[in-house]
Amino acid sequence: MPEYNIDTLANGLRLVTVEMPHLHNAELICYFGTGGRYESEEVAGISHFLEHMLFRGAGQYPNSSAIERAFEAIGGAVNASTDAESTCYHTRIHPTHATTGIKIFAEMLRNPLFNDLEIERRIIIEEAREDFNEQGAQTNPDNLMATLLWPDQPLGMPLIGSNHSLQKIDLVSLQNFHQQNYVPQNTVIACSGAIERDSVLAAVKEFFGDWQGGESFQAIEALPHNPGPHQQWTFDSDSQISLQLAFPMAGRSDTRPLQYSLIRRLLSWGGSALLPQRLREECGLTYAVEANCSMLSDTGYFSIDLAIAPKNLVPALKETLDVLKRLREKPPETAALEAARTSYLYDIEFSLDQPEAMTVRYGWGLQANCLRTLEQDRAEVKAIESAQIQKRCCELFTTAQLHLVVVGPWEKEQRPLVDQLLQEFETS
């Protein structure tokens, strides 16, 4: 049995199915290739706004409650998300009701009623306020980092938009954005679980086959990064400081994504990883530390997030940079690399019992032009050597690449000490 199947309808819509007959559930996802980087400043947040509006009623389902009840009746728990390059609608379903799930999504995605626009606007504005403190300052480290990485660019704007843009988005702009971007050529539907390819394909043809539409908007190209280091400090009267380090990457065009995935695991995958072991277990400087990779089509970044007590800002940053220095100066220890490699291979095996993981792998992979098989990943991760990891770390972890965001009750005396640490990081 193949890992997955791809079928393309006459109108350009693509379907990915993953037959997993040993399971008792299924996952259904619809991807659209549009998100925050497709928006102008005037309508920033419109992708996310539209995502919300599609739950406000469609076709024979007059309101959000009717849509929710329809999915729940087939075992569903429908939800959605918007990121920089895609918008995703997803639900778990009972596998015997895959056809019904596809029918509901067709109504919801193709025929929105755009009900209760002003109510939804108020909800989104309330959601946006979660990223600001009482003084009106932006305190979301991810949003601040995006602005630092991509100033004056769509990628640097919060996905949720600004108060100004959210007030300007009206019914006509939502309808136009939907008509322009929610088109079959820009759509991938993925279904994994105890389903049959032919049955799912027949349902998609029945409910999406007559759908017509033009080409979607083009993503706005990211401008090159300026050499760093770059810093953003925001004071907030919280009990902890949120610290985020980020290093720009080439994005999905890079041919070595699994090398960065192993670096991430070396740094923060489990309690024995380098950062938790040093910062938490040995130094007691933090409980929460995590490394992540964000890879877009042509850009991205490797990030490290810490939550720390104010007094621990400088020592925690010093220890973090020291760990990165060691990865530059010598290859990772064999045991550590093998542990990271083994955990990745185990996760591949675990995904064979997780329809959501398989649907995201192949559905998002197809939509993002980043489709990789399990066997490709297995072979590549097994071939990665410690010298390659060291080389990537030397390229990635430099002061010229470094971006730093600090949010919380920091002291002004800490800033020159941080500047000194960044200078030492470069000259070491």
C-alpha positions as CSV (number, residue, x, y, z in Angstrom):
1,M,0.0,0.0,0.0
2,P,1.4,3.5,-0.9
3,E,2.1,6.0,1.8
4,Y,-0.4,8.4,0.2
5,N,-2.4,9.0,-2.9
6,I,-2.8,12.3,-4.8
7,D,-5.8,13.0,-7.1
8,T,-6.3,16.2,-9.1
9,L,-9.8,17.3,-10.1
10,A,-10.4,18.9,-13.5
11,N,-10.8,22.3,-11.8
12,G,-7.3,22.0,-10.2
13,L,-8.3,21.1,-6.7
14,R,-5.9,18.4,-5.2
15,L,-6.9,15.6,-2.9
16,V,-4.5,13.6,-0.7
17,T,-5.7,10.4,0.9
18,V,-3.9,8.2,3.4
19,E,-5.6,4.9,4.0
20,M,-5.0,3.6,7.5
21,P,-7.4,0.7,7.9
22,H,-6.1,-0.4,11.3
23,L,-7.6,2.8,12.9
24,H,-11.1,3.6,14.0
25,N,-11.1,7.4,13.3
26,A,-10.2,9.8,10.5
27,E,-9.0,13.3,10.0
28,L,-10.2,15.7,7.4
29,I,-8.3,19.0,6.5
30,C,-8.8,21.7,3.9
31,Y,-5.9,23.9,3.1
32,F,-5.9,27.2,1.3
33,G,-2.7,28.8,0.1
34,T,-3.3,32.2,1.6
35,G,-2.3,33.9,4.8
36,G,-0.7,37.0,6.4
37,R,2.0,37.6,3.9
38,Y,-0.6,38.0,1.1
39,E,-2.2,41.0,2.8
40,S,-1.6,44.8,2.4
41,E,-1.3,46.9,5.5
42,E,-4.7,48.4,4.9
43,V,-6.4,44.9,5.2
44,A,-3.9,43.3,7.6
45,G,-5.6,40.4,9.3
46,I,-8.2,39.7,6.6
47,S,-7.1,36.1,6.2
48,H,-7.8,35.4,9.9
49,F,-11.0,37.5,9.8
50,L,-12.3,35.5,6.9
51,E,-11.4,32.2,8.7
52,H,-13.7,33.4,11.6
53,M,-16.5,34.5,9.2
54,L,-16.7,31.1,7.5
55,F,-18.0,29.6,10.8
56,R,-20.8,32.2,10.9
57,G,-23.1,30.2,8.6
58,A,-23.0,28.7,5.1
59,G,-25.5,27.2,2.7
60,Q,-28.0,25.1,4.5
61,Y,-26.3,25.8,7.9
62,P,-27.7,29.3,9.0
63,N,-25.3,30.0,11.8
64,S,-22.2,28.8,13.7
65,S,-24.2,26.6,16.0
66,A,-25.7,24.7,13.0
67,I,-22.2,24.1,11.6
68,E,-20.8,22.9,14.9
69,R,-23.7,20.6,15.5
70,A,-23.4,19.1,12.0
71,F,-19.8,18.2,12.6
72,E,-20.4,17.0,16.1
73,A,-23.0,14.6,14.8
74,I,-20.4,12.8,12.8
75,G,-17.8,12.7,15.6
76,G,-16.2,16.0,14.6
77,A,-14.5,18.8,16.5
78,V,-14.1,21.4,13.8
79,N,-11.5,24.2,14.1
80,A,-9.3,26.4,11.9
81,S,-6.0,28.3,11.9
82,T,-4.3,30.9,9.9
83,D,-0.6,31.4,9.5
84,A,1.7,33.4,7.2
85,E,1.2,31.3,4.1
86,S,-1.9,29.1,4.6
87,T,-5.3,28.8,6.1
88,C,-6.5,25.4,7.4
89,Y,-9.9,24.0,8.4
90,H,-9.8,20.7,10.1
91,T,-11.9,18.2,12.0
92,R,-11.8,14.7,13.4
93,I,-14.6,12.5,12.0
94,H,-15.9,9.0,12.3
95,P,-14.6,7.2,9.2
96,T,-18.1,6.1,8.1
97,H,-19.1,9.7,7.8
98,A,-16.3,11.0,5.5
99,T,-18.7,11.9,2.8
100,T,-20.8,13.9,5.1
101,G,-17.8,15.7,6.5
102,I,-16.7,16.7,2.9
103,K,-20.3,17.9,2.2
104,I,-20.3,20.1,5.2
105,F,-16.9,21.6,4.4
106,A,-18.1,22.3,0.8
107,E,-21.0,24.3,2.1
108,M,-18.9,26.1,4.7
109,L,-16.0,27.0,2.4
110,R,-17.8,27.6,-0.9
111,N,-21.0,29.3,0.3
112,P,-20.4,31.5,3.3
113,L,-23.3,33.7,4.4
114,F,-21.1,36.3,6.1
115,N,-23.5,36.7,8.9
116,D,-22.9,38.7,12.1
117,L,-19.9,40.6,10.7
118,E,-19.9,43.3,13.5
119,I,-20.2,40.6,16.2
120,E,-17.2,38.8,14.8
121,R,-15.2,42.0,14.4
122,R,-15.7,42.7,18.2
123,I,-14.6,39.1,19.0
124,I,-11.4,39.4,16.9
125,I,-10.6,42.8,18.4
126,E,-10.9,41.3,21.9
127,E,-8.7,38.4,20.7
128,A,-6.1,41.0,19.5
129,R,-6.1,42.7,22.9
130,E,-4.6,39.6,24.4
131,D,-1.3,40.6,22.8
132,F,-1.1,44.0,24.5
133,N,-0.6,45.2,28.1
134,E,-2.5,47.8,30.0
135,Q,-0.3,50.6,28.5
136,G,-1.1,49.4,25.0
137,A,2.3,48.0,24.2
138,Q,2.7,44.8,22.1
139,T,3.8,42.0,24.4
140,N,3.6,38.9,22.2
141,P,7.2,37.8,21.6
142,D,6.3,36.1,18.3
143,N,4.8,39.3,17.0
144,L,7.7,41.4,18.2
145,M,10.1,39.0,16.7
146,A,8.3,39.1,13.3
147,T,8.6,42.9,13.3
148,L,12.3,42.6,14.1
149,L,12.9,40.1,11.4
150,W,10.8,41.6,8.7
151,P,10.3,45.4,9.4
152,D,7.8,47.2,7.2
153,Q,6.8,44.0,5.4
154,P,3.6,41.9,5.5
155,L,5.5,39.1,7.3
156,G,6.3,41.5,10.1
157,M,2.7,42.4,10.8
158,P,0.6,40.5,13.4
159,L,-1.5,37.8,11.7
160,I,-4.5,39.1,13.5
161,G,-4.1,42.6,12.1
162,S,-4.1,46.0,13.8
163,N,-7.0,47.9,15.3
164,H,-7.0,50.2,12.3
165,S,-7.1,47.5,9.7
166,L,-9.7,45.4,11.6
167,Q,-12.0,48.5,11.7
168,K,-11.6,49.0,7.9
169,I,-12.3,45.4,6.8
170,D,-15.9,45.3,5.5
171,L,-18.2,42.9,3.8
172,V,-17.1,43.7,0.3
173,S,-13.4,43.3,1.1
174,L,-14.1,39.9,2.8
175,Q,-16.2,38.7,-0.2
176,N,-13.5,39.8,-2.6
177,F,-10.7,38.2,-0.6
178,H,-12.8,35.0,-0.5
179,Q,-13.5,35.0,-4.2
180,Q,-9.9,35.6,-5.1
181,N,-8.2,33.2,-2.7
182,Y,-10.7,30.4,-2.0
183,V,-10.5,28.8,-5.5
184,P,-9.9,25.2,-6.4
185,Q,-6.4,25.8,-7.8
186,N,-5.4,27.1,-4.4
187,T,-7.0,24.3,-2.4
188,V,-5.8,21.0,-1.0
189,I,-8.1,18.6,0.8
190,A,-6.5,15.8,2.8
191,C,-8.1,12.8,4.6
192,S,-6.4,10.2,6.6
193,G,-7.6,7.2,8.7
194,A,-9.9,4.3,8.2
195,I,-11.1,5.6,4.9
196,E,-11.1,4.4,1.3
197,R,-9.5,6.5,-1.4
198,D,-12.2,5.9,-4.0
199,S,-15.0,6.8,-1.7
200,V,-13.4,10.0,-0.6
201,L,-12.5,11.0,-4.1
202,A,-16.1,10.4,-5.2
203,A,-17.3,12.7,-2.5
204,V,-14.8,15.4,-3.3
205,K,-15.8,15.3,-6.9
206,E,-19.5,15.4,-6.0
207,F,-19.3,18.4,-3.7
208,F,-16.3,20.3,-5.1
209,G,-16.1,19.2,-8.7
210,D,-18.3,22.0,-10.2
211,W,-16.4,24.6,-8.2
212,Q,-14.8,27.3,-10.5
213,G,-12.5,30.2,-9.8
214,G,-9.5,32.2,-11.0
215,E,-5.9,32.3,-9.8
216,S,-5.2,33.4,-6.3
217,F,-3.1,36.3,-5.0
218,Q,0.7,36.0,-5.1
219,A,2.7,36.0,-1.9
220,I,4.6,39.2,-1.2
221,E,8.3,38.5,-1.4
222,A,10.3,38.8,1.8
223,L,13.1,41.4,1.7
224,P,16.6,40.3,2.8
225,H,17.6,40.5,6.4
226,N,19.9,43.3,7.6
227,P,23.0,42.1,9.5
228,G,22.4,42.1,13.3
229,P,22.4,41.8,16.1
230,H,18.9,43.3,16.4
231,Q,17.1,43.8,19.7
232,Q,13.6,44.7,20.9
233,W,13.0,45.3,24.6
234,T,9.4,45.9,25.8
235,F,8.7,46.6,29.5
236,D,5.7,44.7,31.0
237,S,4.8,44.4,34.7
238,D,4.7,40.6,34.7
239,S,6.3,38.2,37.2
240,Q,8.5,36.7,34.5
241,I,10.5,37.8,31.4
242,S,9.8,36.2,28.1
243,L,13.1,36.0,26.1
244,Q,13.2,34.9,22.5
245,L,16.3,34.4,20.4
246,A,15.9,34.0,16.6
247,F,18.3,33.3,13.8
248,P,17.1,33.7,10.1
249,M,17.0,30.7,7.9
250,A,16.6,30.1,4.1
251,G,13.2,28.6,4.5
252,R,11.8,25.5,2.7
253,S,14.1,26.1,-0.3
254,D,16.9,24.8,1.9
255,T,17.8,21.3,1.1
256,R,18.8,20.3,4.7
257,P,15.6,20.7,6.8
258,L,16.2,17.6,8.9
259,Q,19.6,18.8,9.9
260,Y,17.9,21.8,11.5
261,S,15.3,19.4,13.0
262,L,18.1,17.5,14.7
263,I,19.6,20.7,16.0
264,R,16.3,21.5,17.5
265,R,16.1,18.2,19.2
266,L,19.7,18.4,20.5
267,L,18.8,21.7,22.1
268,S,15.4,21.1,23.7
269,W,13.8,17.8,22.9
270,G,13.3,16.3,26.4
271,G,14.8,16.9,29.8
272,S,18.2,15.5,28.8
273,A,18.6,17.9,25.8
274,L,21.3,20.5,26.0
275,L,19.3,23.6,27.0
276,P,17.0,22.0,29.7
277,Q,20.0,20.1,31.1
278,R,22.1,23.2,31.5
279,L,19.6,25.9,32.3
280,R,17.1,23.9,34.3
281,E,18.8,20.9,35.8
282,E,22.3,22.3,36.4
283,C,21.7,26.0,36.9
284,G,18.1,26.2,38.0
285,L,17.5,29.3,35.9
286,T,14.3,28.4,34.2
287,Y,11.6,25.8,34.0
288,A,10.5,26.5,30.4
289,V,12.9,26.5,27.5
290,E,12.1,25.4,23.9
291,A,13.7,25.6,20.5
292,N,11.6,25.7,17.3
293,C,12.0,26.0,13.5
294,S,9.7,28.2,11.4
295,M,10.3,27.6,7.7
296,L,8.3,29.5,5.1
297,S,8.7,29.1,1.3
298,D,11.6,31.5,1.0
299,T,12.5,32.5,4.5
300,G,12.2,31.5,8.1
301,Y,14.0,31.4,11.5
302,F,15.3,29.2,14.2
303,S,14.1,30.3,17.6
304,I,14.7,29.7,21.3
305,D,12.2,30.7,23.9
306,L,12.7,31.0,27.6
307,A,10.5,32.1,30.5
308,I,12.7,33.4,33.4
309,A,12.7,35.4,36.6
310,P,13.8,39.0,36.0
311,K,17.1,38.5,38.0
312,N,17.9,35.5,35.8
313,L,17.8,37.4,32.5
314,V,21.6,37.9,32.0
315,P,22.8,34.5,33.4
316,A,20.1,32.6,31.4
317,L,21.1,34.4,28.2
318,K,24.8,33.7,29.0
319,E,24.2,30.0,29.5
320,T,22.1,29.8,26.3
321,L,24.7,31.5,24.2
322,D,27.4,29.3,25.7
323,V,25.5,26.2,24.6
324,L,25.2,27.5,21.1
325,K,29.0,28.4,21.2
326,R,29.8,24.8,22.0
327,L,27.7,23.5,19.1
328,R,29.8,25.9,16.8
329,E,33.1,24.9,18.3
330,K,32.9,21.1,18.2
331,P,30.5,18.4,16.8
332,P,27.8,17.2,19.1
333,E,28.6,14.1,21.2
334,T,27.8,10.9,19.5
335,A,25.4,9.8,22.2
336,A,23.5,13.1,22.1
337,L,23.2,13.0,18.3
338,E,22.0,9.4,18.4
339,A,19.4,10.2,21.0
340,A,18.1,13.0,18.8
341,R,18.1,10.8,15.7
342,T,16.3,8.0,17.5
343,S,13.6,10.3,18.9
344,Y,12.9,11.5,15.4
345,L,12.7,8.0,14.0
346,Y,10.4,7.0,16.8
347,D,8.1,10.0,16.0
348,I,7.9,8.8,12.4
349,E,6.7,5.4,13.6
350,F,4.3,6.9,16.1
351,S,2.7,9.0,13.3
352,L,1.6,5.8,11.6
353,D,-1.1,5.6,14.3
354,Q,-2.0,9.3,14.1
355,P,-4.3,10.4,11.3
356,E,-3.9,14.0,12.1
357,A,-0.1,13.8,11.8
358,M,-0.4,12.0,8.4
359,T,-3.0,14.4,7.1
360,V,-0.8,17.4,8.0
361,R,2.4,15.8,6.6
362,Y,0.9,15.1,3.2
363,G,-1.8,17.7,3.0
364,W,0.3,20.6,4.2
365,G,3.3,19.2,2.3
366,L,1.4,19.2,-1.0
367,Q,0.0,22.6,-0.4
368,A,3.4,24.1,0.6
369,N,5.3,22.3,-2.2
370,C,7.2,20.4,0.5
371,L,6.0,16.9,0.2
372,R,8.2,14.3,1.8
373,T,7.6,10.6,2.4
374,L,8.4,8.8,5.6
375,E,11.0,6.8,3.8
376,Q,12.8,9.9,2.6
377,D,12.9,11.3,6.1
378,R,14.1,8.0,7.5
379,A,17.0,7.7,5.0
380,E,18.0,11.4,5.3
381,V,18.0,11.5,9.1
382,K,20.0,8.3,9.3
383,A,22.7,9.8,7.0
384,I,23.3,13.0,9.0
385,E,26.7,13.2,10.5
386,S,27.9,15.2,13.5
387,A,30.2,17.3,11.3
388,Q,27.2,18.4,9.3
389,I,25.4,19.5,12.4
390,Q,28.5,21.5,13.5
391,K,28.7,23.2,10.1
392,R,25.0,24.2,10.2
393,C,25.5,25.6,13.7
394,C,28.5,27.7,12.6
395,E,26.4,29.2,9.8
396,L,23.3,29.7,11.8
397,F,24.3,30.8,15.3
398,T,26.2,34.1,14.6
399,T,25.8,37.6,16.0
400,A,25.1,38.9,12.5
401,Q,22.1,36.6,12.4
402,L,21.0,37.1,16.0
403,H,17.7,38.7,16.9
404,L,16.6,39.2,20.5
405,V,13.2,40.0,22.0
406,V,12.8,40.7,25.8
407,V,9.4,41.3,27.3
408,G,8.8,41.7,31.0
409,P,10.0,43.6,34.1
410,W,13.6,44.0,33.0
411,E,16.0,46.5,34.5
412,K,17.9,49.2,32.5
413,E,21.2,48.0,34.0
414,Q,20.7,44.6,32.3
415,R,20.8,46.0,28.7
416,P,24.6,46.9,28.6
417,L,25.3,43.5,30.1
418,V,23.3,41.8,27.4
419,D,25.1,43.9,24.7
420,Q,28.4,42.6,26.1
421,L,27.2,39.0,25.9
422,L,26.2,39.5,22.3
423,Q,29.6,40.9,21.5
424,E,31.4,38.0,23.2
425,F,29.2,35.6,21.3
426,E,30.6,36.9,18.1
427,T,34.3,37.0,19.1
428,S,34.4,33.6,20.8
